[in-house]
Amino acid sequence: MTVGSSLCLAMLLSIFTTKLSELVGLFITFIKRCFDRSCKMSKKKLNENGQEGVNTKQVRQKDLETLYTGPQIEAGEKFAQTFNSISVCLMYSTGLPILYAISFIFFLVAYSFNKVMLLRFYQTTYEFNE
């Protein structure tokens, strides 16, 4: 295996392996929420009085918010992955023009994945500095 093919393989693997841990976290959170609602997709249920209530087994509001509020986005990690792909593409693309296509696929997958995760999974972030 040459240096160019191993570099292309590493770039292709980075497209999916960077998202794998987040997908596992999303799946575990989905399972926890499903068990909380007794494996029903409906978030509302009728009480004894005939009024709509929240379909949950949680007793305290804080426990409910903890379960249904996702984690903070790791913005530094996202920026590092993006800059890593940009720097590898710009550094080695003169000898390996296929890196342009691989980087395009990386950015397309990263944009789509991060958009869905920001809208559906992560908390609203109010500040990015610590």
N, C-alpha and C positions, 0 to 999 in steps of 0.2 A: 504494500500500500504506500503510495507516494504521499508527500506532504500536502499536496493540493487536494487529493481525495479525502484525506483525514480531516483537513480543515473544512471542506464542504460537508462532510458527514457530521462534524461537530456543530456546524451552523444549523444543519437540518434538525439535529436532535434538540438543539436549544429552542427551537420553535415550540415543541410540545412538552419537553421536560420542565420548562419554567412554569407552565400552566398546570402541571399535574398535581402539585401539592394543594393548589387552590381548589381544584376540582374535587379532591378528596375531602377538603374542609367543607365545601359546599354540600357534598353528598351526606356527610355526617350531620351537618346542621339540618338538612332536609329530613333525614331519618328521625332526629330528635323532635322536630316540629310535628312530624307525622304521628309519632307515638304520643305526643302531648294532646293531639286532637283525636286520639283513638283511631288513627289511620283513616280519617275522613278528610276529604279535601275542603269541606265547608269550614269557614272560620267562625260562623255564627250558628247558634242553635236556639231552640225555643225553651224557655224556662217553664216551671210549673204553672206560672201565671199566664202563659201564652205570649210573653214578651221575648223579643230577641235578646240573646246574651252571647257572650264570647264562648266559643267551643274550646275550652282548655281545662287541663287538670291542675294548673297552677293556682295557688291560693293567694299569694301576694303579688301585687302589681310589679314590684321590683323583679321578681323571678320571671314574670311574663315578659317584661321589657328586655331582660337579659337574654332570654331564649329567642326572641324575635328581632333583636337588634344585632346586626352583624358586626364583625370586627372593624377596626380602623384600617384603611388602606395603607399598605407599606409603600409610600410614594418613592422613597429612596431606592427601594429594590426595583421598582418599575423603571425609574430613570437609569439605574445602573444597567439593567438588561437592554434598554434601548440604546444607550451610549456604547455598550459593548458591541452590539450588532452594527451600529454605524461605524465605529472605529475599525472593526475587522473588515467590513465591506470596503471602506475607503483605503485601508492599508494594502489589502491584497487583491483588489479587483482588477488592477492593471494586468496581473498575470492570470487571474481566474475570473473572467467576465461572468461566469455563472453565479457569482456571489451577488450580483445585482438582482437576479431573479429570486435567489434564496432570501435576500434581505427584504425584497418586496413582499414575499409570502410571510415572512416574520412580522412585518409591520401590519399587514392586513389582518393576520390572526390576532396579533396583540391588540390592535384597535378594536376589533369586534369583541374579543373576550373581555377586555377592560371596560368597554361600554356596557356590556350586559352585567358584569360584576358590579360596576358602580351604580347602576340603576336598580339592581335586584338584591344585592348581597351586602355590600359595605355600608357602614354608617355614613351619615353626612359629616364631612370633615369641616371644621370651622377654622382651623389654622394648621399650617404645614411646618412651622418651626417649633422647636422645643425649648 
